[in-house]
Amino acid sequence: APLNTPVTEDKFGILTKKYRIPVPMLPGLPMVNHGNYIVRLGHFVAWLGEQAEALGVEVYPGYAAAEVLFHEDGSVKGIATNDVGIQKDGAPKASFERGLELHAKVTIFAEGCHGHLAKQLYKKYNLRENCQPQSYGIGLKELWTIDEKKWKPGRIEHTVGWPLDRHTYGGSFLYHLNEGEPLVALGFVVGLDYQNPYLNPFREFQRWKHHPSVQPTLEGGKRIAYGARALNEGGFQSIPKLTFPGGLLIGCSPGLMNVPKIKGTHTAMKSGILASEAIFSQLTKEDLQSKTRGLHVQEYEENLKKSWVWKELYSVRNIRPSCHTALGLYGGMLYTGVFYWILRGMEPWTLKHPGPDFAQLKPAKDCTPIEYPKPDGKISFDLLSSVALSGTNHEHDQPAHLTLKDDSVPVNKNLAIFDGPEQRFCPAGVYEYIPLETGEGSRLQINAQNCVHCKTCDIKDPSQNINWVVPEGGGGPAYNGM
């Protein structure tokens, strides 16, 4: 396995505009990574794919699961991939190819954060009936090669604070990789329950790199990759029902991320192991009786609740919602110190999230516009040169995968009330408001070919008017080792 970088040191700090206040990393705090490895997930997943294929698993890269198929009794039958080689107007091209149908007794949905198929399953089976709305963050990331003298292989650094205000949840990471060249992975996460529609997560990230405690590491270095993805931040309170006739949810699809650790790969892998064990024991039962054509494997959820995954997520359940007091993020840090570090999450209450992220935006008239400095082209960069580094590509002449339920809403509501937040929250420059040729008013232009599949628009659109569907398989960012 590509495990090249054992963690050698953990650093945590609170940033003010000019200073960094170090926070001691006491054993037992969520951010302590002693004994872990810094892993490039892109490389690790490719390696896992090779192991799976060696065992006889069929992997279909370049195909996108576009719809859920159902039996007449309402249970899941499988999935279908989308047709490819279709023009924007719906007519077939010379390269037209029909989608595939894949049928199974049990279909495992492992789409990652805010999957478009999981969204349909939540509604059909009412899976979110007894949990709170999911909450999200947008994570932006870059890879850099840096000056060898500044390279500290195995060092992990996290910060909170500047440039975000105390009421905006977020923070940074900077990992020094040990892969034969002086490489660092750095990034910035902004909670998507932020209130000010003028906030621009990409530009906050670029501004953070100029902090006096961060910039020296990057000076003289070269940025070689850029990407972005939404992540689940709802934690324990937001986990839906995980099983339904013919299928189940694993990993970051239902949101099994440990939020204060900013880690979900370990819980995702364990949920996959538990799911496969439960399914296997059902399929090999000699007296297999099923009320529906698709098998309902309820043992999976029962076993997950008995595992360390449930215990771990329960213990940190209050850390993220504790940031919603008047003290904001600092209240959350105090809460963590008292109730998590001392009581290990055993307090007898469970705090609630304020509601869905899209409902948290305030009207633009009630907020102050944010002035962002211009990028210098050395440490900070503009959006389009960043998107170019993500290797994003979509076949230009294909049906739009960013769809609007109502074309009039962006201008009449989003622009009129919230000053068009989609032109700022998208980390790929997909949404632009363009002045009309008449000189009066604007229209929303969607540059779908820029899309890095982060799902932020589907989550944060205050009108919930944007619906992300899959483009042709193989389209999207070409991340290499991100």
N, C-alpha and C positions, 0 to 999 in steps of 0.2 A: 504494500500500500504506500502511496506517496506521502508518508509522514516524515518530513525532513527537518521540521523545526520544533524541538521541545521548548516550552516556555521557560525562560531563564529569569525574567523579572517582570513584576507588575507595578505600573505607576498609575495613580489617579489624581486628578486635580480639578479645582474649581477655577474657571477663568474669569477675570475682570478684563476690562478693555486693554490694560497694559501688563497685568500681572497674572501669575499662576499661584494659587494657594494649594500646596500639596495636602492630600488627604491620606492618612495612614491606612495601608491595606491590611486590616486585621484578619487573621485566619477565621474562616466561616462566613465572611461577607460574600455576596453573590459574585463580585467581580474578581475574586481570587482565582487564578488559573493554574496554580501549582499542579504539576503532574499532567497537564494537558499539552496538546500539540497545536501549533498554528497551521491550519490546513487550507490549501486553495481548493475550494469546493469543486470548481470546474475540473481540476485534475482528478480529484478523488472520485467524483461521479463517473468520469470516463473510465477510471480503473474498475469501479464497481460494475459498470456495464460489461466490461470484458470478462469479469468473473461470472456474471449471470449468463452470458452467451456460452461460456465454456461448459456451463451446466445444462445447456440446451434451451435456455430461455430465448424466445424470439423478441428482438428489439426492433422497433420501427421508427428510426429517426427520419425526420422529414415528413412525417404524417401528423396532422393535428386532430385530436378528438373533438369533433364539432357538435355532436348532439348525443343525448342519452336515448337509448331505445327501450321501450317498455313492452312487457307481455300484456295480453288483454286483461289479466287479473290485476294489473297495476304495478306488478313487481318489475324490477330492472332486468332487461334482457341482455344489455351490453351497450356498446357505443358504436357510433358511425364516424368515420373520418370524412372531411369535406371533399367535394368534387374539386379537382384542380384543372387549370387551363381554361378559366372562364374570364371573359372580358368584363369590363366595368358595367356594360349594359346588360350583362347576363347571357350573352351569346357565347357558344363554345368556340375555343381556338383550335388550331390544328393539334395542339398538345393536350387537348381535353382528355381527362381520365376520371372515371367514376370513383367515388369514395368507397371505402371498404366498410362492411359491417362485421364487428367482432362480437360474437355471442358467448356468454358464459353463465354458469350457475351463480357465480358471485363476481361482481365487478368492484375492484378496489379503486377508489378515487383518491389520487395522491397528486393533486394539481398544484400544490403550493398555495401561497396566500391569495385569497379572494378568487378562487377558481370559478370560471364562467359556468361550468357544469354543476358544481356544488351549489351555486346560486339558485339554479333551477330545482335541485333536489331539496334545498331548504324549504322552498315554497310547496312543492308537491307533497312532501311528507311532513310538513310542519315541524321540522327538526329544531327550529330555534324557539319553540313555544315556551320552554322553561329555562332559557338562559338570557343573559343581557346582550345587547347589540355588540358585535365585534368592533374593536377599536384598532386603529392602524398607525403605522409610521411610514414615512418614505425614507429609504436608505440610499444615499449616493456614495459612490466609491470610485477611487482612482488607484492605479498601480504606477509607481515611480521607480526608476533606477536613480540612486543617490550617490553622492561622494562617499567612497569607501571609508573615509575617516569618521564619518558620522553614522556609520552602519553598526547597529548593535543586535546581531542575530538573536532571536528569541525574546526580545523586549516587547512588552505590550503596554500601550498607553491609552488611557481613556480620560476624557474631560467632559464636564458639564458647564453651563453658564454661558458667557459671552460667545458668540454674538446674539444669542437668544435672550429674551427677557425671562423673568422667573416664572411667568405664567405659560410659557411655551415649552412643552416637554421636548427634550432632545439632548444630543451630546455627540461626541466624536470618538473615533478609534484610530490608532496608528500601530500597525504590526510590522515588526522587522523580520522578514523571511530569511531563511538560511538555505538558499538553493544555488549556491555557487556564484551568485552575483549580488551586488548590494541592492536588494529589492525591498521596497516597503509597500504595504497596502494600507490606504488611509480612507476614511469615510466619515460621513456625517448623517445622523438620523434626526428627523424632525417629526414629532407626533402630529398626525393629521387631524387632531382635534383642536388645532390652533384656531384663533379667533379673528386675527387681522387679515382681511382679504388681500392686503398689499404685500404680505410676507411671500418671499420667493425662496424656497428651500435650496435651489441650486446656487443662488447668489449668496445665501448665508454660508454655504459650504465654501465657496470661493473666498469669502471674506475671512472665515475662520483660519484659512491657511496662512494669512498674513499676521496672525498673532505672534508676538515676540518669542513665545516658547515653541512655536511650530515652524515658522518660516526658516530658521537656520538649518533645520534638518533637510529642507527641500532645496535650498539655494545651491545652484550649480548642478541640480539634478534634472531629469527629463521625465515628463509624464508619458506613459506608454499605453494606458488603457483607461476607459471611463465606462461606468454603467450605473443603473439605478433599478430598485425593486421595492415594492411595498412589503411591509412585514406586519404580522399580527401583534397587537399589543394588549388585547383584551384579557388574555390569560385565563385563569380558572373559571371566572364568572361568565366568560363568553363561549365556553365549549358547548356546542350543540349536542343533540342526540347523535350518536355516531353510527348506528346501524339502521337498516331499513330493508324490506324484502328485496333480495337480489343484489345488495351492495353494502359498502361501508366506507367510512372516511378515515384517512390516516394522515399523520404528519402535520404540515402547516396548513393543509386544507381546512381542517376544523380549528386550527390555531393552538397547537400544543407547544408554543414557544415559551421559554422561561424569560420573561420580559427584562428583569433587572440584569440578567446575565447577557442579554441580547443573543441568546443561543437557542436553537431549536433542532439542530441536526441530531443530537443524541436522543431527544424525545421522539423525533420523527422515526428514527431507525428502530427504536424499541417498539413503537406502535405498529410498525410494519412486521416486526418479528412476532408480536402477539397476535396480529391479524392472521398471518399465515398459519400459525399453530392452531388457532381456533377454526379456521376454514378447513385445514387438513383433517382435523379430528372429525368435523361434520361430514366431509365428503367420504371418509373411509368407514363411517358407521354402517354396519350391515343393515340396521333397521331404519335407514334414512327415511324419515317421513317429513314432508314439507307441505304447509298449507298453501303455499304459493309456488309458482314455477321457478321463480328466483329464490334461492336459499336465503333465509334470514338468520345470520350468524350473530345472535345476541350475546353469546359467550365472549366475543371480542371485547365489547364494552365492559362487561363484568370483570374480565381479566385485567383490562387496563386500569380499572378503578382499584384493583388489589396490588398494582405494581408500584415501583418507585416513581414512575412518571407522575401519577396522581398525587402522591405524597409531596413530590418536589414542587409541582405547580400550585398545590394548596398552600404550601409554606410561604410562597412569595406573592400570594393573591392580592394582598392589600398594598403592595409597594407602589404600583403604578397609579391606582386611584387615590392614594394618599397625597399625590401632587396637586389635587384639585382644591386645596385649602387656600386661605389668603396668602400663605407663605410660598405657595407654588412648589417648584422643584425642590427648594430648600426644606420645605415641610416634609416632602417625600424622603429626603435624605435623613432628617431627624427621626422620622417614623421608622426608617430602615434600621437605624442605629439602636433604637429602643426596642421595637417589637420584633424585628427579625433577628438581629444579632443576639439579643438577650433571650427572647422567648421562642425563637425559631419558628415564628409564624403560628404559634399555638393560641393567639388571642381569640376570644370566643365570638368575634364579630367578623363580618365580611363586608367591606366597603363596596359601594356601587360606582359605576362609571356614569358620567353625566348624560349620556345618550349617544346616538350615532354621530360620527365625525362630521358629516356634511351639514348637520343641524347646528354646529357650534359657531359657524362664521357669523360675524356681525356685519350689518350694512356698512358700506364704505364711508358713508357720511359720519358714522360714529367712530371712525378709526383714523389714525395718522399715517399718511403715506411714508414708506421707508426709503431713504436715500441710500442707494448702494454705490460703492466706489467702482470706477471703471476697471476692468481686468488689465493686468500689466503684461500679459502674454508670457510671463516667466513662472510666476507662482499661481496666479489666478488667470482664468481663461473665459472666453465667451461660450455661449451654449452650443452654437453650431459646430465649432471646431471640436467640442467635446463629443457631440453625437457622432461625428465622423470617426472618432477613436473607438466607438462602440462596435463598429463594423456592421451597423444596422442596414438591412436591405430588404425591401419587399418588391415583388413583381409589380411594376407601376400600374399596368392595365389589369386590375382585378377588382372585384366588388369591395366596397369599403368595409374595413373591420372595426372602425370606430363609428358607431351608428347613433343617430339622434332620434329620440322618440317623437319629438316635436321641433321642427326647424325654427320656429319663432321664439322659443324659450331663451336661447343664448343671448340675443340682443335685448328682448323685452324684460327679462328677469335678471340673468346673470350679469350682464353689462350695466343695466339700469340701476340695480340695487347694490351689487357687490363689485362693480368695476371690473368685471370679467376675470375672476380669479384663475380660470383655466389657462390663461396666457402666462401665469406665474407658477402655478403648482406643478405643471407638467415639466419633467426634467429633460425633455427632448425637443421642445419647441414645436409640438404638434399643433397647438391651438393658437391662432392669431386673429385679432380683430382688425379688419382691413377697411379703410374709409371707402364708402360707395363712390362711384364715378360721378354721381350727381352732386357730390360735395356735402350731402346731408346724411348723417347717420353712418353706421358701420355694418359689416356682415362678418360672421365667423368663418374663417378658413381653416380646414382641417388638413394638415400635412401628414397624412397617415403613414407615408413611407419613412418618416422619422421615428416612428413609435418603437420604444425599447421594451414594450410589454410589461411595464411596471404596475399597471392597474390603478394608478393614483386617480386618474380622471373618473373612473367608474366609482371610486370610493368617495372622493371629495366634492364632486359636482353638487353645488347646493340645491340644484333642482332635481337631482337624480334623473337627468334626461339623457346622459351618455350611457350607452350600453356597449361594452367591449365584447366583440365576438372574435373567433379565431380567424386570422388570415390564412392564406395558402400555407400548407406545411412547409417548413424550411425557411419561412420568412421571419424577420426579426433580428435581434442583435446577435452578432457572431462572437460572443465572449470567449476569449482564450485564456483559460486558467484563472478566471475571476473568482 
